[in-house]
Amino acid sequence: MWPSLLFLVFLLMPAPALAGAKETVASLTPAGLVFVVDSAGNELVAQNADEPFVPASVTKIVTAWLALQVLGPDYRFQTRFYLDKNRVLYVRGGGDPFLVSEELALLAPQLVAAIGKEPIKGIVLDASYYPANIRIPGIEDSKESYDALNSALAVNFNTINAIRNGNNVRSAENQTPITPLAISQFRARGPKGRGRISLSQDPAVSLKYAGELIAAFIGQAGGTVKGPISTGSVPKGLEPVYVHQQSRTLSEILVLLLMASNNYIANQVFLEIGGQRKGGPVSLEKSLQVANEILAANGLADAIHLEEGSGISRGNRFTARGLAKVLELFAPNAKLLRGHDGGLNKTGTLDGVRTLAGYANTSTHGQVRFVISLRSNNGAMRFELLKAIKSAL
C-alpha cells in the first residue's frame, strides 16, 4: 500500500522541469508571450498565451499550410505564350512567384522551338489574372525589395539587383542581363554600389521590365524580337503555342519562401489560393475568404486573423494557441522549415516586434511546438528563450 501511495504523491507533485522552464521564461522576459505544448497537447509553458499578437513573418507558416491545403504540394504555376498570324507574341501571366532569370533561361529555348526563329514583331504582356489596382496591406511605395508589387506577370520578384558606379549600372547577377528599364530604374532609385531594389508600384513599369527580360532571353536562345513591348489582352480564340510549367513544385517554392522570408513570394502564393478555389481574376478578398473558411473548419476562426499572407501588415493578429494548432496541422510538412539556427522554425521581424515559432526537440517531452512573441527589437532574445526552454525540458 505504502509504495503505491508514495507513487501517487510523486505524480501529484509539480514537475521540477516544468517549473524550471516557466521560471526561466519569466525571468528572461516577464512581459513576453511564450507558449510551449507537446505532441499530446499538454501545455508546458503558457505565459501571456491568450494575448493576441502581431505575428510578423511567422504568418508565412499559416500561408504555407493554407497553400498546401488548397493547391497541394506538387502544384506548379504556369505562364502561357501565344503567337498570332503577324508573329506578335502574347505572354499571359499566371502569378508565378518564381519567374526568375534561371527560369527564363529554361523556358526560352522551349519557347523559341515552339515559335521558330523568324523575328517576333512585338511582345504583348497580359497581366489580367491580377487586377491592376491590387494592393497588399503593409506594402508601401518604397525602393525596398520587401515592398515589391505583386503581379500576375513579374520577373525576379519584381526587383532589380544591380551595381551602380556613377552613372554606370550593371547587373549584379551573372544570370541576369541588364536592360534599359533596369538601368533607368536603378539610376533613379538604386543606391551607390550594389543593392536590390523593388520596381515602381506602377504596374506598367514592372510589366515593361518583364517584357525586356523575356526578350533578352529569347535572344540568348537564338530568337529575335524586333517589335515593341506593350501591354494588352490575349485575343479571344488564340490558342497557346507554349505553356511553361514552373520547374519548382509548390513544396520546393515553400522551402525557399520560408527560408528567405520573401514577402512577394508569400503573397503571390496567398493570392493563388483564392484564384484556384474561387476562379480568376485573383483578389485579396477571395483569398481571405478561402483562408477564413479553412480556418473556421479547423476551429481557428477566432485565433488567426489575416489581412494578407506575408506578415508585413500589423493588422494580422494571432493567438499563441491558434498558431500552435496550425503548427500541429502543419507538422507533416515541418521539414519545409529551415530556421537560421538550423532548427524547424520561422522568425518574424517588424519594428518593435520579434517572433519565433516552430518545433523543438527536448529530452523529456520529445518534439514540442512553441510560439514566442516579444515587443522588442532584440532578436537574439528569441533564441535565448528557445535554448532555455529546450534545456529545461
KOLLOMAR-372830 format. One record per residue (C-alpha): x, y, z; residue in three letters. Coordinates in pm, 1 decimal, decimal comma, always signed. Layout:
<nodes>
NODE        x        y        z rest
NODE        X        Y        Z  ALA
...
</nodes>
This chain:
<nodes>
NODE        x        y        z rest
NODE     +0,0     +0,0     +0,0  MET
NODE   +272,5   +246,3   +103,9  TRP
NODE   +470,9   +218,7   -222,8  PRO
NODE   +152,2   +281,8   -422,6  SER
NODE    +63,7   +583,2   -207,0  LEU
NODE   +411,8   +726,7   -239,5  LEU
NODE   +396,1   +684,8   -618,4  PHE
NODE    +61,4   +868,8   -628,0  LEU
NODE   +204,2  +1154,1   -419,6  VAL
NODE   +500,8  +1173,8   -657,3  PHE
NODE   +271,5  +1201,5   -958,7  LEU
NODE    +76,4  +1486,0   -798,5  LEU
NODE   +389,8  +1689,0   -723,1  MET
NODE   +476,1  +1973,1   -965,1  PRO
NODE   +726,5  +1858,6  -1224,1  ALA
NODE  +1058,8  +2029,7  -1149,5  PRO
NODE  +1139,2  +2056,8  -1520,2  ALA
NODE   +812,7  +2234,0  -1597,2  LEU
NODE   +851,3  +2466,8  -1301,9  ALA
NODE  +1207,9  +2539,0  -1407,4  GLY
NODE  +1106,3  +2618,0  -1764,4  ALA
NODE   +832,3  +2856,1  -1651,0  LYS
NODE  +1060,7  +3032,7  -1403,7  GLU
NODE  +1334,1  +3068,4  -1663,5  THR
NODE  +1095,4  +3218,3  -1917,1  VAL
NODE   +950,4  +3457,6  -1659,0  ALA
NODE  +1296,3  +3574,1  -1554,6  SER
NODE  +1416,1  +3631,2  -1911,5  LEU
NODE  +1103,1  +3805,4  -2042,1  THR
NODE   +835,2  +3883,7  -1781,2  PRO
NODE   +616,7  +4059,4  -2041,6  ALA
NODE   +689,1  +3825,1  -2329,8  GLY
NODE   +445,9  +3580,7  -2486,6  LEU
NODE   +571,9  +3223,0  -2468,6  VAL
NODE   +370,9  +2909,8  -2533,9  PHE
NODE   +502,0  +2552,5  -2546,7  VAL
NODE   +290,4  +2241,4  -2599,3  VAL
NODE   +387,1  +1877,7  -2650,1  ASP
NODE   +254,0  +1632,6  -2908,0  SER
NODE    -17,8  +1514,4  -2666,1  ALA
NODE   -148,5  +1867,0  -2623,3  GLY
NODE     -4,1  +1921,3  -2275,2  ASN
NODE    +76,3  +2289,2  -2219,0  GLU
NODE   +428,5  +2301,4  -2079,4  LEU
NODE   +470,8  +2679,7  -2074,7  VAL
NODE   +185,3  +2928,2  -2117,2  ALA
NODE   +293,8  +3282,9  -2037,8  GLN
NODE    +62,1  +3557,7  -2167,4  ASN
NODE    -61,8  +3293,8  -2409,5  ALA
NODE   -409,4  +3438,9  -2454,1  ASP
NODE   -295,2  +3783,5  -2569,1  GLU
NODE   -337,1  +3846,9  -2944,0  PRO
NODE     -3,4  +3938,2  -3100,4  PHE
NODE   +134,4  +4072,8  -3427,7  VAL
NODE   +292,0  +3763,9  -3588,4  PRO
NODE   +514,4  +3935,2  -3847,6  ALA
NODE   +672,9  +3676,7  -4078,1  SER
NODE   +565,1  +3368,8  -3882,8  VAL
NODE   +245,2  +3441,4  -4077,8  THR
NODE   +421,4  +3263,3  -4363,5  LYS
NODE   +377,2  +2930,8  -4179,4  ILE
NODE     -0,3  +2980,3  -4195,3  VAL
NODE    +20,5  +3077,4  -4562,8  THR
NODE   +227,7  +2767,4  -4639,8  ALA
NODE    -22,8  +2542,8  -4459,0  TRP
NODE   -318,2  +2702,0  -4639,6  LEU
NODE   -146,1  +2670,3  -4977,5  ALA
NODE    -77,9  +2301,8  -4923,0  LEU
NODE   -444,4  +2252,2  -4831,5  GLN
NODE   -574,7  +2425,8  -5144,6  VAL
NODE   -306,1  +2378,7  -5410,1  LEU
NODE   -126,2  +2062,2  -5298,5  GLY
NODE   +248,7  +2000,6  -5267,6  PRO
NODE   +300,8  +1922,1  -5637,9  ASP
NODE   +122,0  +2227,9  -5775,2  TYR
NODE   +312,3  +2422,1  -6043,9  ARG
NODE   +245,1  +2777,3  -6156,9  PHE
NODE   +201,4  +2831,8  -6531,0  GLN
NODE   +283,9  +3106,0  -6781,1  THR
NODE   +120,5  +3088,8  -7125,7  ARG
NODE   +262,4  +3208,6  -7457,9  PHE
NODE    +59,1  +3280,8  -7773,3  TYR
NODE   +162,6  +3379,6  -8127,7  LEU
NODE    -71,7  +3549,6  -8372,5  ASP
NODE    -51,5  +3543,4  -8753,6  LYS
NODE   +158,1  +3861,1  -8753,7  ASN
NODE   +415,2  +3698,6  -8524,9  ARG
NODE   +322,2  +3909,7  -8227,0  VAL
NODE   +397,9  +3718,5  -7907,9  LEU
NODE   +145,4  +3737,9  -7624,0  TYR
NODE   +252,3  +3640,8  -7272,4  VAL
NODE    -21,4  +3573,0  -7017,5  ARG
NODE    +99,3  +3566,2  -6659,4  GLY
NODE    -35,4  +3319,3  -6408,8  GLY
NODE   +109,4  +3472,2  -6093,7  GLY
NODE   +427,8  +3261,7  -6093,5  ASP
NODE   +625,5  +3381,6  -5788,7  PRO
NODE   +949,4  +3227,5  -5914,7  PHE
NODE   +973,1  +3356,7  -6271,4  LEU
NODE  +1339,4  +3436,1  -6213,4  VAL
NODE  +1625,2  +3461,0  -6461,8  SER
NODE  +1716,0  +3095,5  -6420,1  GLU
NODE  +1356,3  +3000,7  -6503,4  GLU
NODE  +1353,6  +3227,7  -6810,0  LEU
NODE  +1674,2  +3058,9  -6925,1  ALA
NODE  +1492,8  +2724,3  -6901,8  LEU
NODE  +1177,4  +2831,2  -7082,9  LEU
NODE  +1332,0  +3043,3  -7361,0  ALA
NODE  +1472,0  +2751,8  -7568,6  PRO
NODE  +1138,5  +2570,7  -7541,6  GLN
NODE   +954,5  +2884,6  -7649,0  LEU
NODE  +1185,7  +2950,9  -7944,6  VAL
NODE  +1148,8  +2588,2  -8053,5  ALA
NODE   +770,0  +2633,0  -8048,2  ALA
NODE   +754,1  +2966,6  -8235,9  ILE
NODE  +1057,1  +2938,8  -8462,3  GLY
NODE  +1349,2  +3177,8  -8509,9  LYS
NODE  +1181,8  +3415,4  -8752,6  GLU
NODE  +1176,6  +3762,7  -8590,3  PRO
NODE   +899,3  +3836,9  -8342,6  ILE
NODE   +718,8  +4158,5  -8437,7  LYS
NODE   +630,3  +4256,8  -8082,8  GLY
NODE   +557,3  +4132,6  -7731,8  ILE
NODE   +223,2  +4198,1  -7559,8  VAL
NODE   +208,9  +4133,3  -7186,5  LEU
NODE   -123,5  +4019,8  -7038,5  ASP
NODE   -140,2  +4056,2  -6660,9  ALA
NODE   -520,4  +4043,8  -6639,9  SER
NODE   -514,3  +3748,5  -6398,7  TYR
NODE   -444,0  +4012,6  -6132,0  TYR
NODE   -641,4  +4337,6  -6106,0  PRO
NODE   -425,9  +4638,7  -6190,9  ALA
NODE   -508,8  +4810,1  -5862,5  ASN
NODE   -421,4  +4522,5  -5630,9  ILE
NODE   -264,7  +4644,0  -5308,0  ARG
NODE   -142,3  +4445,3  -5010,0  ILE
NODE   -186,3  +4595,6  -4660,1  PRO
NODE   +154,8  +4688,4  -4520,8  GLY
NODE   +325,5  +4719,1  -4861,0  ILE
NODE   +449,0  +5073,5  -4917,1  GLU
NODE   +567,9  +5261,1  -5224,9  ASP
NODE   +936,6  +5235,9  -5145,2  SER
NODE  +1250,3  +5108,7  -5313,6  LYS
NODE  +1290,1  +4830,5  -5055,3  GLU
NODE  +1272,8  +4479,9  -5201,6  SER
NODE  +1027,4  +4370,4  -4931,1  TYR
NODE   +779,2  +4625,4  -5073,4  ASP
NODE   +776,9  +4472,3  -5424,2  ALA
NODE   +446,0  +4496,4  -5608,8  LEU
NODE   +255,4  +4171,2  -5656,8  ASN
NODE   +167,4  +4096,0  -6018,5  SER
NODE    +34,2  +3825,8  -6248,3  ALA
NODE   +347,3  +3867,6  -6459,7  LEU
NODE   +670,0  +3977,3  -6295,6  ALA
NODE  +1031,0  +3862,6  -6306,9  VAL
NODE  +1293,9  +3829,0  -6034,5  ASN
NODE  +1042,4  +3901,4  -5756,4  PHE
NODE   +968,7  +4239,3  -5918,3  ASN
NODE  +1312,3  +4360,9  -5812,6  THR
NODE  +1639,8  +4463,1  -5975,0  ILE
NODE  +1975,2  +4351,6  -5836,6  ASN
NODE  +2242,5  +4577,7  -5979,6  ALA
NODE  +2564,4  +4769,8  -5918,4  ILE
NODE  +2591,4  +5144,9  -5977,0  ARG
NODE  +2920,2  +5325,1  -6020,5  ASN
NODE  +2847,6  +5686,8  -6100,4  GLY
NODE  +2609,9  +5682,3  -6394,9  ASN
NODE  +2712,3  +5331,5  -6498,3  ASN
NODE  +2476,3  +5049,0  -6399,5  VAL
NODE  +2545,1  +4679,8  -6449,2  ARG
NODE  +2374,1  +4362,2  -6335,1  SER
NODE  +2486,4  +4216,1  -6004,1  ALA
NODE  +2389,9  +3868,3  -6125,9  GLU
NODE  +2570,4  +3671,9  -6394,4  ASN
NODE  +2243,4  +3506,6  -6494,4  GLN
NODE  +2051,3  +3833,0  -6540,5  THR
NODE  +2111,0  +4057,6  -6843,7  PRO
NODE  +2087,3  +4429,5  -6777,9  ILE
NODE  +1803,7  +4601,9  -6966,4  THR
NODE  +1725,2  +4967,3  -7046,9  PRO
NODE  +1446,9  +4986,4  -6790,3  LEU
NODE  +1663,3  +4823,7  -6522,4  ALA
NODE  +1931,4  +5085,2  -6585,5  ILE
NODE  +1689,7  +5378,0  -6565,9  SER
NODE  +1517,9  +5242,8  -6254,7  GLN
NODE  +1843,1  +5177,7  -6072,9  PHE
NODE  +1981,8  +5519,9  -6163,8  ARG
NODE  +1668,2  +5681,1  -6023,1  ALA
NODE  +1607,0  +5457,4  -5720,8  ARG
NODE  +1914,2  +5246,9  -5652,8  GLY
NODE  +2194,7  +5305,9  -5403,7  PRO
NODE  +2556,9  +5371,8  -5490,5  LYS
NODE  +2734,4  +5041,3  -5520,0  GLY
NODE  +2546,2  +4713,9  -5503,5  ARG
NODE  +2184,6  +4668,8  -5399,3  GLY
NODE  +1847,2  +4514,6  -5470,7  ARG
NODE  +1552,5  +4748,5  -5518,1  ILE
NODE  +1185,0  +4699,7  -5586,7  SER
NODE  +1041,0  +4831,0  -5908,6  LEU
NODE   +793,9  +5117,9  -5906,2  SER
NODE   +444,7  +5044,7  -5773,7  GLN
NODE   +321,9  +5141,1  -6122,9  ASP
NODE   +224,0  +4804,0  -6279,4  PRO
NODE   +326,6  +4925,4  -6626,0  ALA
NODE   +687,5  +4959,8  -6510,7  VAL
NODE   +718,7  +4604,1  -6380,3  SER
NODE   +547,7  +4466,6  -6691,6  LEU
NODE   +786,6  +4656,4  -6917,9  LYS
NODE  +1082,2  +4509,1  -6727,4  TYR
NODE   +935,9  +4158,9  -6758,3  ALA
NODE   +898,5  +4210,4  -7132,2  GLY
NODE  +1254,1  +4335,7  -7172,9  GLU
NODE  +1396,3  +4041,9  -6980,7  LEU
NODE  +1184,0  +3787,4  -7171,3  ILE
NODE  +1305,9  +3943,1  -7498,0  ALA
NODE  +1667,4  +3921,6  -7379,5  ALA
NODE  +1635,3  +3550,5  -7301,8  PHE
NODE  +1461,5  +3484,3  -7633,5  ILE
NODE  +1766,4  +3642,7  -7794,0  GLY
NODE  +2002,1  +3423,1  -7593,1  GLN
NODE  +1805,3  +3118,4  -7712,4  ALA
NODE  +1851,8  +3212,5  -8079,2  GLY
NODE  +1531,1  +3406,0  -8138,2  GLY
NODE  +1486,0  +3772,1  -8228,9  THR
NODE  +1246,1  +4040,4  -8106,5  VAL
NODE  +1223,7  +4339,3  -8340,3  LYS
NODE   +894,4  +4495,6  -8237,5  GLY
NODE   +771,4  +4698,6  -7938,2  PRO
NODE   +688,8  +4572,8  -7591,0  ILE
NODE   +338,1  +4667,2  -7480,1  SER
NODE    +54,4  +4558,5  -7252,4  THR
NODE   -281,8  +4417,4  -7355,3  GLY
NODE   -502,1  +4109,4  -7357,4  SER
NODE   -464,6  +3783,8  -7544,1  VAL
NODE   -710,1  +3788,2  -7839,0  PRO
NODE  -1011,8  +3562,1  -7795,6  LYS
NODE   -974,8  +3230,4  -7971,2  GLY
NODE   -594,9  +3239,0  -7984,2  LEU
NODE   -451,3  +2913,0  -7853,3  GLU
NODE   -121,5  +2895,2  -7663,2  PRO
NODE   +181,7  +2775,0  -7856,7  VAL
NODE   +370,5  +2701,2  -7535,9  TYR
NODE   +264,1  +2662,6  -7172,2  VAL
NODE   +551,1  +2684,7  -6931,3  HIS
NODE   +517,1  +2498,8  -6604,4  GLN
NODE   +732,7  +2629,3  -6321,9  GLN
NODE  +1024,5  +2391,1  -6267,2  SER
NODE   +972,9  +2409,2  -5890,1  ARG
NODE   +677,7  +2242,8  -5721,9  THR
NODE   +483,6  +2431,9  -5458,2  LEU
NODE   +668,3  +2241,4  -5184,2  SER
NODE  +1001,8  +2349,8  -5327,9  GLU
NODE   +883,9  +2709,7  -5351,1  ILE
NODE   +762,3  +2697,4  -4990,6  LEU
NODE  +1104,7  +2586,7  -4867,3  VAL
NODE  +1260,5  +2892,6  -5029,1  LEU
NODE   +975,6  +3116,4  -4915,2  LEU
NODE  +1010,7  +3011,7  -4551,8  LEU
NODE  +1389,8  +3028,1  -4559,7  MET
NODE  +1424,8  +3365,3  -4735,5  ALA
NODE  +1103,6  +3508,7  -4582,8  SER
NODE  +1019,4  +3678,6  -4912,1  ASN
NODE   +701,4  +3887,8  -4883,4  ASN
NODE   +644,5  +3896,0  -5259,2  TYR
NODE   +652,1  +3515,5  -5290,4  ILE
NODE   +428,6  +3476,1  -4985,1  ALA
NODE   +153,3  +3694,8  -5123,4  ASN
NODE   +179,7  +3551,1  -5475,2  GLN
NODE   +115,5  +3209,6  -5317,6  VAL
NODE   -158,3  +3350,9  -5094,2  PHE
NODE   -336,9  +3512,4  -5389,5  LEU
NODE   -326,2  +3185,0  -5583,2  GLU
NODE   -525,0  +3018,7  -5304,3  ILE
NODE   -822,8  +3237,6  -5389,7  GLY
NODE   -760,1  +3216,5  -5762,9  GLY
NODE   -771,5  +2837,6  -5762,3  GLN
NODE  -1067,2  +2798,1  -5526,6  ARG
NODE  -1279,6  +3093,0  -5645,9  LYS
NODE  -1153,9  +3141,5  -6001,9  GLY
NODE   -971,4  +3431,1  -6163,6  GLY
NODE   -902,0  +3709,8  -6164,5  PRO
NODE   -744,2  +3680,9  -5822,9  VAL
NODE   -818,4  +3921,6  -5541,2  SER
NODE   -710,2  +3959,8  -5184,3  LEU
NODE  -1075,3  +3931,1  -5082,2  GLU
NODE  -1111,2  +3590,0  -5249,4  LYS
NODE   -801,3  +3455,0  -5078,6  SER
NODE   -908,0  +3588,1  -4739,1  LEU
NODE  -1248,8  +3425,7  -4785,9  GLN
NODE  -1089,1  +3088,6  -4866,9  VAL
NODE   -843,1  +3122,7  -4578,0  ALA
NODE  -1119,2  +3208,7  -4331,2  ASN
NODE  -1327,6  +2912,0  -4447,1  GLU
NODE  -1036,7  +2674,6  -4383,2  ILE
NODE   -950,8  +2837,4  -4050,3  LEU
NODE  -1313,2  +2811,8  -3936,2  ALA
NODE  -1330,7  +2445,1  -4038,2  ALA
NODE  -1033,6  +2380,7  -3808,6  ASN
NODE  -1169,1  +2577,2  -3513,0  GLY
NODE   -935,7  +2870,9  -3571,9  LEU
NODE  -1178,8  +3144,8  -3675,4  ALA
NODE  -1116,2  +3348,5  -3359,3  ASP
NODE   -749,9  +3257,7  -3320,3  ALA
NODE   -598,1  +3352,2  -3658,3  ILE
NODE   -687,3  +3684,6  -3819,2  HIS
NODE   -523,8  +3752,0  -4155,5  LEU
NODE   -508,3  +4068,3  -4363,1  GLU
NODE   -252,1  +3929,2  -4610,7  GLU
NODE    -17,2  +3633,7  -4641,2  GLY
NODE   +334,2  +3756,0  -4566,6  SER
NODE   +315,5  +3913,2  -4222,2  GLY
NODE   +410,0  +4263,4  -4334,2  ILE
NODE    +75,2  +4401,2  -4215,7  SER
NODE    +41,8  +4485,0  -3847,9  ARG
NODE   -328,3  +4411,5  -3889,2  GLY
NODE   -258,0  +4037,6  -3877,4  ASN
NODE   -338,1  +3905,6  -3529,7  ARG
NODE   -281,9  +3555,9  -3387,2  PHE
NODE   -316,4  +3388,1  -3052,4  THR
NODE    -39,3  +3157,2  -2939,2  ALA
NODE   -275,4  +2864,1  -2903,1  ARG
NODE   -408,6  +2930,3  -3252,5  GLY
NODE    -63,3  +2930,2  -3409,5  LEU
NODE    +31,6  +2620,9  -3210,0  ALA
NODE   -275,5  +2447,9  -3358,1  LYS
NODE   -160,2  +2546,1  -3709,5  VAL
NODE   +182,7  +2402,5  -3625,2  LEU
NODE    +10,6  +2077,4  -3525,8  GLU
NODE   -169,5  +2066,6  -3861,5  LEU
NODE   +147,1  +2165,3  -4047,8  PHE
NODE   +360,2  +1903,0  -3867,8  ALA
NODE   +367,6  +1652,6  -4159,8  PRO
NODE   +540,7  +1927,7  -4358,8  ASN
NODE   +760,4  +2058,7  -4077,3  ALA
NODE  +1078,1  +1980,8  -4272,6  LYS
NODE   +988,9  +2261,2  -4513,1  LEU
NODE  +1110,2  +2495,8  -4238,1  LEU
NODE  +1475,9  +2597,6  -4243,8  ARG
NODE  +1549,7  +2811,1  -3940,6  GLY
NODE  +1854,5  +3037,0  -3920,5  HIS
NODE  +1978,0  +2822,4  -3630,7  ASP
NODE  +1926,5  +2501,8  -3827,7  GLY
NODE  +1602,6  +2420,7  -3647,4  GLY
NODE  +1248,6  +2371,1  -3772,9  LEU
NODE  +1135,4  +2724,3  -3703,0  ASN
NODE  +1049,4  +3061,1  -3857,0  LYS
NODE  +1133,2  +3409,8  -3735,8  THR
NODE   +928,2  +3726,1  -3768,8  GLY
NODE  +1056,7  +4082,6  -3755,5  THR
NODE   +886,6  +4421,6  -3760,7  LEU
NODE   +987,7  +4735,4  -3576,9  ASP
NODE   +919,9  +4659,2  -3211,3  GLY
NODE   +814,2  +4301,5  -3288,6  VAL
NODE  +1025,6  +3986,6  -3271,7  ARG
NODE   +859,5  +3645,7  -3311,5  THR
NODE   +973,5  +3285,8  -3340,7  LEU
NODE   +761,4  +2973,1  -3388,6  ALA
NODE   +814,4  +2612,9  -3485,3  GLY
NODE   +923,6  +2279,5  -3344,5  TYR
NODE  +1198,5  +2186,0  -3098,0  ALA
NODE  +1328,1  +1857,6  -2964,2  ASN
NODE  +1350,1  +1815,3  -2586,9  THR
NODE  +1498,6  +1538,3  -2376,8  SER
NODE  +1189,9  +1458,5  -2167,2  THR
NODE   +893,5  +1572,8  -2377,0  HIS
NODE  +1003,0  +1478,6  -2727,3  GLY
NODE   +923,8  +1724,6  -3004,1  GLN
NODE   +729,2  +2025,2  -2881,5  VAL
NODE   +559,8  +2311,7  -3063,3  ARG
NODE   +645,6  +2660,9  -2946,5  PHE
NODE   +543,8  +3022,4  -3007,4  VAL
NODE   +746,6  +3321,1  -2886,7  ILE
NODE   +644,6  +3684,8  -2934,9  SER
NODE   +833,5  +3981,0  -2789,4  LEU
NODE   +755,4  +4350,9  -2807,3  ARG
NODE  +1117,9  +4430,5  -2861,0  SER
NODE  +1390,0  +4488,6  -3117,9  ASN
NODE  +1615,7  +4231,7  -2950,2  ASN
NODE  +1606,2  +3944,5  -3197,8  GLY
NODE  +1864,6  +3738,0  -3009,0  ALA
NODE  +1634,5  +3705,6  -2707,9  MET
NODE  +1401,7  +3476,0  -2906,4  ARG
NODE  +1677,3  +3219,7  -2944,7  PHE
NODE  +1795,2  +3260,9  -2584,9  GLU
NODE  +1442,2  +3174,6  -2475,9  LEU
NODE  +1425,7  +2876,2  -2710,0  LEU
NODE  +1760,7  +2748,1  -2583,8  LYS
NODE  +1647,0  +2787,0  -2222,8  ALA
NODE  +1319,6  +2606,0  -2292,0  ILE
NODE  +1496,9  +2315,1  -2459,3  LYS
NODE  +1745,0  +2289,9  -2172,3  SER
NODE  +1472,7  +2295,6  -1907,9  ALA
NODE  +1252,2  +2038,8  -2081,0  LEU
</nodes>
